Amino acid sequence: MAAIDKIRNDIEKTKAKIAEQQKRLRELEQKAAEEENLEIVRMVKAVKLDNKELSAFLKAYASGRISLPEDMQADLKEQEDSEDEE
């Protein structure tokens, strides 16, 4: 009986550790998303476009009326490829 009790106790401890680590993971993912959002906001503010200009630019880019320079497109392609590998 003592062996099974020890195993069950270890199971409970492990479950508690897993729950704690999952909570930490969620918190870290949230922090990462917040930092990405702040970085985007900083970049947008750096180009000094008002809301209307920014909206027009993004719509034009999304529709294909404007495109990024070729070197930037290559960088984005490499970045996407490395993300796909993960």
Secondary structure, 3 states (H helix, E strand, C coil): CHHHHHHHHHHHHHHHHHHHHHHHHHHHHHHHHHHHHHHHHHHHHHCCCCHHHHHHHHHHHHHCCCCCCHHHHHHHHHHHHHHHHC
